[in-house]
Amino acid sequence: MNAELVERYVAAWNETDPGARAKAVAALWTEDATYTDPLAEVTGHAGIAAVIEGAQGMFPGLVFSPGEVYDAHHDVARFTWHLGPQGGEPVAVGFDVVQLAEDGRIARVLGFLDKAPAA
C-alpha cells in the first residue's frame, strides 16, 4: 500500500454519489473484503459502501482526510485519518490497519477510533 492508495481510500469515504462510491469501493476492495471497526463489521462491496454511506449520514458536511501517520511493510499498512470540516479541526481521528490481496486491492481493514465526537 502506498500514499496514492491511501488518497483513493479517503476519496472513497468522501464520495457522496452512490454510483461513483460503488465504483470506488469495487476498485479498492476485493469482492470478499472485510471492514471492521468499533461501529461496524461487514463483508463485501455492498457492506463497505453501506458503512461509508452511514458515516456520511452521521456526519453530514464533514470530510475525511489523511492523517500524519503512514507505515507499511509486506502486504500490510497502517495509517491515520481525520474527519472534520474542510480545513478545520477534526471531530474524529482514526487509525486503520489494511491488508492487501495479491492483486493490490484491499482484503481487510481493521479500524480504530482514537478520537470520537461526544454522543
C-alpha positions, -999 to +999 in steps of 0.1 A: +000+000+000+013+034-008+003+070-002-017+071-035-038+042-023-045+060+010-056+090-010-080+068-030-092+052+002-100+086+017-117+097-015-140+067-014-151+077+021-158+112+008-177+101-023-214+111-019-227+098-052-239+062-047-228+050-082-194+066-080-189+053-045-198+018-056-172+020-084-146+034-060-153+006-035-150-021-062-117-006-075-102-005-040-115-036-022-117-073-032-152-088-036-149-106-002-131-079+017-139-073+053-142-040+072-143-040+110-143-010+133-159-003+167-192+006+150-194-019+121-184-054+109-192-060+072-181-081+043-182-073+006-186-043-016-222-036-007-215-038+031-185-015+028-204+011+007-232+010+032-208+017+061-194+047+042-229+060+034-238+056+071-208+076+082-217+103+058-252+104+072-240+106+108-216+135+099-231+155+071-208+181+056-177+167+072-149+152+051-122+126+057-085+135+052-053+115+056-036+119+089+001+122+098+009+085+103+017+061+074+037+030+076+037-002+055+056-035+051+049-066+031+011-066+023+001-046+054-002-008+060-014+014+089-024+050+086-043+077+105-072+097+091-092+127+103-129+136+100-140+172+102-150+203+084-129+211+053-097+227+066-110+227+102-103+209+135-112+171+132-141+159+153-129+123+149-095+107+144-089+071+135-062+046+128-067+019+101-047-013+095-051-026+060-041-059+045-038-061+007-046-090-016-022-102-042-039-080-068-032-049-048-067-043-037-077-042+000-087-075+015-092-064+051-095-033+071-093-031+109-103+004+121-098+021+154-112+054+167-086+074+186-109+104+190-147+103+186-174+130+189-193+131+222-226+114+219 
